[in-house]
Amino acid sequence: MTNTDRITLYYSPQTRATGTRVLLEELGVPYDLHVLNMKAGEQRQPAYLAINPLGKVPTIRHGEAVVTEQVAIFIYLADLFPQAGLTPALDDPRRGPYLRWIAYYGSSFEPAVMDRFMKREPAPAMQSPYSDYDSMIGVLESQLSKGPYLLGEHMTAADILYGVALGWTMMFGIVPQKDVFVRYAESIASRPAFQRITAADVEMAAQHAAACGG
């Protein structure tokens, strides 16, 4: 990879961007961090809004391509570096299920847990993107019970996405600490890449808080 093709990750610690940084570490590719202090509101400044108009992280830049939305970023990066083995090939029978579970994260898991976290009354099941919370959780639990990963014995980028998210959501009591979820999240959290980034995030978050007088 040439310098002009390096991945730039727009990043803030202990956010959804953490999972993307873990993925980059698992892919074993060089990348540059463009760190935003969200406590100081840097994600709402014009320079960043010109890159991601919603002021969210993660965002990545690869050459002339700018990719936002966590699910799109995971698909893009895993496909860009297939040699890491974290994405099924287009002709692999696991490709369809892999895309299904990555899409499920954005279309069902995230909306459901955010409604639960914000204590919002969910839409009726017929209108809800995720049917209802218990059904959404039950479908995920059923799939993971076949384990050890979403697609069986082989870890994919989708597992990094869910493993990081389940760790956070169980910590805050948004997702129940079912045995299968705990085992799964711990398997991702035990990986060296996750541990490196978690430690780096603690240090970076403390620096951001200190810079804001926190």
WOCOR-V381444 format. One record per residue. N is the residue number from 1. PSI is psi in whole degrees, -180 to 180 (NA if undefined). OMEGA is omega in whole degrees, 0 to 359 (999 if undefined). Layout:
BEGIN
n->N psi->PSI omega->OMEGA
n->N psi->PSI omega->OMEGA
END
This chain:
BEGIN
n->1 psi->128 omega->178
n->2 psi->165 omega->180
n->3 psi->-34 omega->181
n->4 psi->-17 omega->180
n->5 psi->1 omega->181
n->6 psi->149 omega->177
n->7 psi->131 omega->169
n->8 psi->125 omega->178
n->9 psi->118 omega->174
n->10 psi->124 omega->203
n->11 psi->146 omega->167
n->12 psi->141 omega->187
n->13 psi->152 omega->175
n->14 psi->43 omega->175
n->15 psi->-174 omega->176
n->16 psi->-21 omega->179
n->17 psi->-21 omega->180
n->18 psi->-44 omega->180
n->19 psi->-38 omega->179
n->20 psi->-40 omega->178
n->21 psi->-38 omega->175
n->22 psi->-43 omega->179
n->23 psi->-45 omega->179
n->24 psi->-39 omega->178
n->25 psi->-42 omega->179
n->26 psi->-34 omega->178
n->27 psi->-22 omega->177
n->28 psi->35 omega->182
n->29 psi->151 omega->178
n->30 psi->146 omega->178
n->31 psi->161 omega->178
n->32 psi->139 omega->177
n->33 psi->132 omega->168
n->34 psi->99 omega->190
n->35 psi->134 omega->176
n->36 psi->130 omega->176
n->37 psi->99 omega->183
n->38 psi->-24 omega->175
n->39 psi->-28 omega->178
n->40 psi->1 omega->177
n->41 psi->21 omega->183
n->42 psi->-23 omega->180
n->43 psi->-11 omega->180
n->44 psi->6 omega->179
n->45 psi->152 omega->185
n->46 psi->-37 omega->183
n->47 psi->-41 omega->180
n->48 psi->-35 omega->178
n->49 psi->-25 omega->175
n->50 psi->-22 omega->179
n->51 psi->-49 omega->176
n->52 psi->101 omega->186
n->53 psi->-18 omega->178
n->54 psi->-7 omega->178
n->55 psi->34 omega->182
n->56 psi->160 omega->166
n->57 psi->151 omega->5
n->58 psi->158 omega->165
n->59 psi->145 omega->174
n->60 psi->152 omega->171
n->61 psi->133 omega->178
n->62 psi->103 omega->187
n->63 psi->-123 omega->179
n->64 psi->-7 omega->184
n->65 psi->130 omega->171
n->66 psi->126 omega->182
n->67 psi->125 omega->173
n->68 psi->177 omega->179
n->69 psi->120 omega->188
n->70 psi->-45 omega->182
n->71 psi->-44 omega->179
n->72 psi->-39 omega->180
n->73 psi->-43 omega->180
n->74 psi->-45 omega->179
n->75 psi->-46 omega->183
n->76 psi->-50 omega->184
n->77 psi->-44 omega->181
n->78 psi->-37 omega->177
n->79 psi->-33 omega->181
n->80 psi->-30 omega->182
n->81 psi->66 omega->184
n->82 psi->-20 omega->182
n->83 psi->-19 omega->178
n->84 psi->-15 omega->176
n->85 psi->22 omega->183
n->86 psi->7 omega->177
n->87 psi->134 omega->174
n->88 psi->143 omega->178
n->89 psi->164 omega->183
n->90 psi->-32 omega->181
n->91 psi->8 omega->178
n->92 psi->131 omega->180
n->93 psi->-15 omega->178
n->94 psi->-8 omega->185
n->95 psi->-44 omega->180
n->96 psi->-53 omega->177
n->97 psi->-37 omega->177
n->98 psi->-49 omega->178
n->99 psi->-36 omega->179
n->100 psi->-47 omega->186
n->101 psi->-30 omega->174
n->102 psi->-44 omega->178
n->103 psi->-38 omega->180
n->104 psi->-36 omega->179
n->105 psi->-50 omega->183
n->106 psi->-35 omega->187
n->107 psi->-24 omega->185
n->108 psi->-54 omega->185
n->109 psi->-55 omega->182
n->110 psi->-50 omega->179
n->111 psi->-38 omega->182
n->112 psi->-46 omega->182
n->113 psi->-31 omega->178
n->114 psi->-39 omega->174
n->115 psi->-41 omega->180
n->116 psi->-44 omega->181
n->117 psi->-42 omega->182
n->118 psi->-1 omega->181
n->119 psi->37 omega->177
n->120 psi->142 omega->175
n->121 psi->120 omega->182
n->122 psi->158 omega->175
n->123 psi->157 omega->174
n->124 psi->148 omega->186
n->125 psi->-34 omega->181
n->126 psi->-26 omega->180
n->127 psi->-13 omega->185
n->128 psi->140 omega->177
n->129 psi->-18 omega->183
n->130 psi->19 omega->183
n->131 psi->-92 omega->173
n->132 psi->161 omega->188
n->133 psi->-49 omega->184
n->134 psi->-38 omega->177
n->135 psi->-43 omega->179
n->136 psi->-46 omega->180
n->137 psi->-41 omega->182
n->138 psi->-40 omega->179
n->139 psi->-44 omega->179
n->140 psi->-43 omega->179
n->141 psi->-43 omega->180
n->142 psi->-42 omega->180
n->143 psi->-45 omega->183
n->144 psi->-24 omega->180
n->145 psi->-16 omega->177
n->146 psi->-20 omega->177
n->147 psi->-171 omega->5
n->148 psi->-14 omega->180
n->149 psi->176 omega->183
n->150 psi->-39 omega->183
n->151 psi->21 omega->178
n->152 psi->-125 omega->188
n->153 psi->-16 omega->189
n->154 psi->124 omega->178
n->155 psi->141 omega->175
n->156 psi->177 omega->177
n->157 psi->-31 omega->179
n->158 psi->-34 omega->180
n->159 psi->-34 omega->176
n->160 psi->-43 omega->179
n->161 psi->-52 omega->182
n->162 psi->-37 omega->183
n->163 psi->-44 omega->178
n->164 psi->-45 omega->183
n->165 psi->-42 omega->180
n->166 psi->-36 omega->176
n->167 psi->-47 omega->180
n->168 psi->-46 omega->186
n->169 psi->-32 omega->175
n->170 psi->-37 omega->179
n->171 psi->-38 omega->182
n->172 psi->7 omega->175
n->173 psi->17 omega->180
n->174 psi->-33 omega->176
n->175 psi->135 omega->182
n->176 psi->148 omega->182
n->177 psi->65 omega->176
n->178 psi->148 omega->185
n->179 psi->-42 omega->183
n->180 psi->-36 omega->178
n->181 psi->-42 omega->180
n->182 psi->-48 omega->179
n->183 psi->-45 omega->183
n->184 psi->-49 omega->180
n->185 psi->-39 omega->180
n->186 psi->-33 omega->180
n->187 psi->-34 omega->177
n->188 psi->-41 omega->182
n->189 psi->-23 omega->181
n->190 psi->-9 omega->182
n->191 psi->142 omega->182
n->192 psi->-38 omega->181
n->193 psi->-44 omega->179
n->194 psi->-44 omega->182
n->195 psi->-38 omega->177
n->196 psi->-47 omega->184
n->197 psi->-36 omega->177
n->198 psi->-44 omega->179
n->199 psi->-42 omega->179
n->200 psi->-37 omega->180
n->201 psi->-40 omega->180
n->202 psi->-45 omega->180
n->203 psi->-45 omega->182
n->204 psi->-41 omega->179
n->205 psi->-38 omega->178
n->206 psi->-40 omega->178
n->207 psi->-40 omega->180
n->208 psi->-43 omega->180
n->209 psi->-42 omega->180
n->210 psi->-38 omega->180
n->211 psi->-25 omega->180
n->212 psi->8 omega->180
n->213 psi->17 omega->181
n->214 psi->NA omega->999
END
